[in-house]
């Protein structure tokens, strides 16, 4: 059931759940109590609006009109970092890579490489072994197993996934080129003729060729320009064919791999296969099945929030035991007649509580538009929660939250867990696109935080000034002493990251919300 914008502040009525204010009051009181002992300056910013639309004002010292909050020096030491053990994972990765390449070294006798043909074949085998190992690691990172994300973090997993994906394509193509060329030199035949002979005579080569074609296709659609033109459902379906690449390619490795036999190889490759398969089964089947049996999610109500934006309130069992935090996202499959086969990532737009969960969706396509028409009681299949875009990842005592478009959803939820003096910068093209304005300003009042709206087209003076060094410093003079959380369109995030690096904000203080993973 969709509700008009002016209907009870866009929140579930008494027939569904208690009001938003009733539910959050105890949590706020409990969270703020210890912070208040330090923050004993109640009149420091008296009379300053907690939420304000900011415009450029060159005559002002900061360059902005109405910036408001006084900057308070906080000399307390930074909070303990909780980032994953990246170094350990990197060492494990390269140790496994070295072990896989050692298979070739153990099987190669001294003097075996004595001409161009044997050199080409040797390089071909090395790139083939490396490519097979990287494929296993790629699938391990796609498993969504919870312990891996906790160790590494979603942002680093995404970066490694992209880098390894490119490396995998290069290694596989190099393997093909060097092997075919090496055999062609040995047989004194043409490269094309030799390639055809290999495909048609050696076992499992047709399946290997299909696997290579799928791998190249996946890499092409992963390019941002290509991905933006494809429907998310199609892109996601093609991306999942990576599992088929493993099945098709593994048969070729076993049948023709010269370095996959032997005492060490018979332990290493089956062991790696067992680890990856176990992670996939656990992350893709066991964890989601347990989550949904335990919580039995269903739609409680759909509420209009603004222009092409609506919130989905979700009911469930034992929500107090859901291991979710503000800022995280989950993959949601709404079991309607025309949408049961689609799974989409949506962030929680309010901190989890024992009564309901809330997602906020921008209707940008056919599937998301139909979600606004869902009836209460529609069953939901969920996976997650995912992401390390949480307050627990802070390394500094103060924070800056930057949102644009639908990125306000996790930022809104995060504000509930942030410390005093947090600043929120919310970018929108028009005032009517500002979602949760009342909630944001109410939260800011309760949390001793500040919300600054930058409204206008990208060519207006204010938005143009925002992501410049002087512009951002004018709004947040102590930006390099804050953790910065960014969520929004890629252009906004890229511009903000570039500016923050100009201002020498360390990467350890930058937190991005990657939905691609």
LUMTI-215385 format. One record per residue (C-alpha): x, y, z. Coordinates in steps of 0.05 Angstrom, whole numbers, padded with zeros to 5 digits, always signed. Each point is the difference from the previous one (the first is absolute). Layout:
XYZ...
***
This chain:
+00000+00000+00000+00030+00067-00021-00013+00060+00043+00000+00074-00020+00057+00045+00023-00041+00037+00051-00026-00062+00035+00025-00001+00072+00071+00019-00019+00007-00061-00045+00005-00052+00056-00039-00063+00018-00064+00014+00038-00023-00033+00063-00029-00059-00037+00069-00019-00024+00053+00019+00051+00015+00051+00054+00022+00067-00026+00071+00016-00020+00007+00048+00059-00026-00051+00050+00049-00053-00023+00063+00042-00004-00007+00040+00064+00029-00053+00047+00057-00015-00048+00019+00073-00006-00003+00011+00075+00044-00060+00013+00050+00017-00055+00008+00073+00018+00008-00008+00075+00076-00014+00001+00014+00051-00054-00034+00056+00038+00050-00005+00056+00053+00026-00047-00045+00046-00042-00018+00050+00054-00005+00063-00043-00076+00008-00009+00001+00073-00019+00060-00002-00048-00045-00002-00062-00064+00027+00030-00045+00029-00052+00037-00031-00059-00045-00041-00045+00017-00074-00001-00022-00006-00073+00010+00055-00052+00003+00008-00075+00070+00028-00013+00016+00049-00057+00065+00030-00023+00018+00067+00031+00068+00025-00023-00002+00058+00050-00002-00048+00059+00066-00025+00029-00019-00073-00012-00028+00014-00070-00069-00025+00022-00061+00033+00030-00031-00033+00062+00053-00052+00016-00019+00005+00073+00036-00049+00045+00059+00022+00041+00061-00046-00005+00018-00032+00066+00069-00029+00012-00004-00072+00021+00068-00025+00024-00023-00068+00021+00039-00057-00034-00032-00032-00062-00044-00061+00008+00030-00068-00010+00003-00020-00074-00041-00062-00017+00021-00010-00072+00012-00071-00025+00068-00031+00000+00017+00018-00072+00074-00017+00008-00015-00071+00021-00047-00011-00058+00051+00028-00049+00054-00046+00027-00047-00059-00004-00017+00017-00072+00072+00005-00024+00019-00062+00039-00053-00039-00036+00021+00030-00067+00072-00020+00013-00022-00071+00019-00039-00006-00065+00059+00024-00042+00047-00047+00037-00038-00058-00033+00031+00020-00066+00069+00009+00031-00001-00070+00032-00021-00032-00066+00052+00035-00043+00068-00032-00007+00064+00041-00007+00014+00016-00073-00071-00014-00022-00007+00071-00026+00050+00003-00057-00035+00036-00058-00056+00048-00017-00053-00054-00003+00015-00028+00069+00004+00071+00028-00069+00016-00029-00029-00065+00029+00030+00015+00068-00030+00070+00002-00066-00029-00023-00001-00051+00057+00020+00052+00052-00055+00048-00022-00050-00058-00002+00017-00020+00072-00004+00072+00024-00066+00010-00036-00030-00062+00030+00020+00022+00070-00027+00071-00010-00066-00029-00025-00008-00039+00066+00016+00063+00040-00050+00041-00040-00055-00051+00016+00021+00000+00073-00010+00076+00002-00068-00008-00033-00023-00050+00052-00028+00054+00047+00023-00041+00059-00004+00046+00061+00068-00014+00031+00037+00022-00063-00034+00068-00002+00013+00010+00075+00074-00014-00011+00010+00043-00061-00058+00048-00008-00048+00008-00059+00038+00058-00031+00065-00038-00004-00034-00063-00024-00031+00040-00056+00066+00032-00020+00036-00067+00002-00057-00033-00039+00007+00052-00056+00076-00004-00002+00001-00076+00000-00055-00002-00052+00043+00039-00048+00061-00041+00018-00039-00065-00012-00020+00020-00071+00071+00021-00016+00029-00065+00028-00050-00045-00037+00010+00036-00067+00076-00002+00010-00005-00075+00016-00037-00012-00066+00048+00042-00042+00064-00030+00028-00024-00072-00001-00027+00004-00071+00063+00035-00025+00045-00049+00036-00036-00061-00030+00000+00034-00069+00076+00008+00003+00009-00072+00023-00045-00028-00055+00026+00051-00052-00072+00018-00015-00039+00065-00007-00028+00031+00063-00072-00002-00024+00005-00072-00023+00033-00020+00065-00054+00035+00041-00054-00038-00038+00037-00066+00009+00005+00012+00075-00074+00017+00007-00024-00060-00041+00047-00054+00024+00020+00012+00072-00051-00021+00054-00044+00053+00033+00025+00055-00046-00069+00020-00027-00024+00011+00072+00063+00040+00014-00013+00044-00061-00071+00013+00024+00027+00017+00069+00048+00050-00030-00055+00033-00040-00043+00007+00063+00059+00029+00038+00013+00053-00053-00075+00017-00002-00001+00009+00076+00061+00046-00003-00031+00043-00055-00067+00010+00036+00038+00018+00064+00028+00063-00032-00039+00058+00030-00022+00029-00067-00029-00068-00022-00030-00017+00067-00038+00066+00005-00037-00018-00065-00022-00069+00022-00060-00016+00045+00026-00020+00068-00034-00068-00004+00033-00018-00066+00068+00024+00024-00006-00040+00064-00023-00063-00037+00059+00003-00048+00048+00013+00058-00024-00064+00034+00023-00041-00060+00069+00003+00033-00021-00064+00036-00009-00032-00069+00070+00025-00019+00028-00040+00058-00038-00063-00018+00019+00003-00074+00072+00021+00012+00014-00050+00055-00014-00059-00046+00052+00027-00048+00051+00009+00056-00009-00071+00025+00000-00032-00070+00059+00037-00031+00036+00036+00057+00071-00026+00001+00014+00029+00069-00063-00023+00036+00023-00070+00015+00051-00023+00050+00003-00007+00076-00003+00074+00018-00049+00020-00055-00049-00056+00021-00005+00034+00068+00004+00074-00019-00054+00004-00054-00052-00045+00033+00011+00038+00066-00009+00067-00034-00062-00026-00036-00030-00025+00065+00012+00067+00035-00033+00040-00056-00059-00048-00007-00011+00000+00075+00001+00076+00002-00049+00004-00058-00048-00049+00031+00004+00034+00068-00005+00072-00025-00051-00011-00056-00044-00055+00030+00009-00015+00074+00004+00072+00028-00059+00027-00042-00043-00061+00016+00012+00008+00075-00012+00075-00004-00068-00007-00033-00024-00059+00040+00017+00038+00064-00029+00068-00018-00055-00013-00052+00001+00069-00031-00061+00031-00032-00023+00068-00024-00037+00039+00054-00014+00065-00038+00023+00042-00059+00004+00074+00014+00012+00057-00050+00058+00045+00021+00009+00049-00057+00009+00006-00075+00008-00072-00027+00022-00022+00069-00035-00046+00049+00017-00041+00062-00015-00073+00012-00012-00019+00072+00016-00073+00014-00028-00045+00055+00032-00064+00025+00012-00047+00057+00056+00010+00051+00024+00065-00032+00038+00016+00064+00046-00058-00018+00014+00023-00071+00075+00014-00004-00008+00064-00039+00028+00070+00013-00018+00069-00025+00033+00012-00067-00001-00072-00023-00039-00027-00059-00034-00065-00016-00021-00034-00064-00076-00002-00004-00043-00045-00043-00074+00020+00004-00041-00062-00016-00052+00032-00045-00026-00031-00064+00045+00042-00045+00060+00013+00046+00015-00065+00038+00059-00015-00045+00035+00067+00011+00046+00015+00058+00022+00072+00014+00046+00033+00052-00034+00053+00043+00028+00033+00061-00037+00007+00065-00024+00072+00005-00010-00004+00076+00040-00035+00053-00027-00070+00012-00048-00008+00058-00041-00057+00030-00064+00020-00035+00014+00015-00073+00053+00012-00054-00004+00055-00052+00026+00006-00070-00006+00062-00043-00003-00009-00075+00005+00047-00058-00045-00022-00058+00052+00000-00056-00025-00059-00041-00057-00047-00012+00016-00047+00058+00009+00054+00052-00063+00036-00023-00041-00064+00010+00027-00006+00071-00041+00062+00019-00063-00040-00016+00014-00059+00047-00054-00020+00050+00013-00011+00074+00016-00073+00014+00042-00010-00063+00054-00051+00020+00073+00019-00008+00064-00041-00009+00061+00037+00026+00075-00010+00002+00050+00035+00044+00012+00046+00034+00060+00024-00040+00048+00058+00003+00047+00033+00048-00031+00069-00011-00013+00005+00075+00016+00045+00059+00042-00055+00030+00052+00011-00056+00015+00071+00024+00073+00016+00015-00013+00073+00022-00046+00030+00052-00039+00044-00048-00032-00016-00067-00023+00031-00065-00056-00034-00039-00009+00019-00073-00062-00024-00039-00030+00011-00067-00064-00029-00030-00020-00067+00028+00066-00001+00038-00037+00037+00056-00030-00067+00022+00061-00030+00035+00024+00070+00020-00066+00012+00036+00007-00066+00037+00073+00013+00017-00017+00066+00032-00034-00038+00056+00066-00032+00020+00046+00060-00010+00033+00042+00055-00015+00073+00016+00024+00053-00048-00012-00044-00061-00013+00040-00063-00045-00025-00056+00005+00030-00070-00060-00019-00043+00004+00016-00075-00064+00006-00041-00021+00034-00064-00066+00028+00027-00029+00012+00070-00057-00050-00014+00053-00055-00010+00023+00006+00072-00024-00063+00035-00004-00009+00076+00011+00074+00012-00043+00001+00062+00032-00064+00027+00071+00025-00015-00011+00065+00037-00033-00035+00059+00058-00049+00004+00050+00058-00005-00033+00034+00059+00002-00063+00041+00071-00018-00020+00032+00070+00002+00012-00008-00074-00009+00046-00061-00033-00009-00067+00020+00044-00059-00039-00004-00065+00035+00019-00065-00057+00009-00050+00002+00018-00074+00025-00022-00067+00073-00019-00009+00013+00067-00034-00027+00042+00057+00053+00036+00043-00013-00039+00064+00003-00071-00029+00060+00020-00043+00036+00025+00062-00017-00060+00044+00052-00049-00024+00058+00049-00004+00053+00003+00055-00021+00069+00022-00074-00016-00004+00004-00063+00042+00046+00033+00050-00049+00057+00007-00054-00049+00022+00045-00047+00040+00065+00034+00021+00024-00062+00038-00017-00049-00055+00067-00036+00003-00013-00016+00073-00066-00035-00016-00021-00067-00027-00037+00014-00066-00058-00045-00023-00020+00007-00073-00061-00027-00035-00032+00024-00065+00007-00001-00075+00070-00019-00027+00013+00071-00024-00013+00030+00068+00042-00052+00036+00058+00007-00049+00000+00076+00006-00003-00003+00076+00056-00051+00005+00045+00042-00045-00013+00062+00042+00011-00037+00066+00067-00026-00025+00020+00070-00020-00015+00019+00073+00045-00058+00023-00056-00041+00032+00032-00069+00009-00032-00059-00036-00010-00034+00068-00050+00055+00016-00040-00008-00065-00059-00047+00002-00038-00016-00064-00063-00041-00008+00012-00049-00058-00066-00029-00027+00034-00035-00059+00024-00059+00041
***
